[in-house]
Amino acid sequence: MKIKLKDLREDNDLFQKDIAKVLNVTERQYRRFENHEQELSYNKLITLSKFYNVSIDYILNITYQRKPYKRIESDINIKNLRKDKKLTQVYLSKFLNISQQQYSRVELNKNELSYDQLIKLAEFYNVSIDYILGLTNEKKAYPNNKRID
């Protein structure tokens, strides 16, 4: 999956070392994120979303809409979404192709889902990744929410 790290950095006339400082990582580690060799943690995605003033959906190349959702600070909504739909951890772990133990650790914020799993969950619930990660209370994803690779 191609995410927009390089595009965002270049659009803002910044160097890899500049964003590495924002994320508190080495330039080499940031290069690995930008080259899709390693995924950013939720906290680093949130940091970049705030830094560039864009949605995580935009960073992950799910939507063309750059504008961030209305910001709030909240807990990750993965458990609440599951309970609202009266689903079990077993059901969602099978849906995401992970063990129930791994899924449970995601709900406890001890493990993180991959980008692809986050996108799959957002599409399943018809919400934005920003909502899942607790950056907004706006459940609905932006219109024309199309994945572009």
Buried (B, 14 or more C-beta within 10 A) or exposed (E): EEBBBBEBBEEEEBEBEEBBBBBEBEEEBBBBBBEEEEBBEBEBBBBBBBBBEBBBBBBBBBBEBBEBBEBEEEEBBBBBBBEEEEBEBEBBBEBBEBEBEBBBBBBEEEEBBEBEBBBBBBBBBEBBBBBBBBBBEBBEBBEEBEEEE
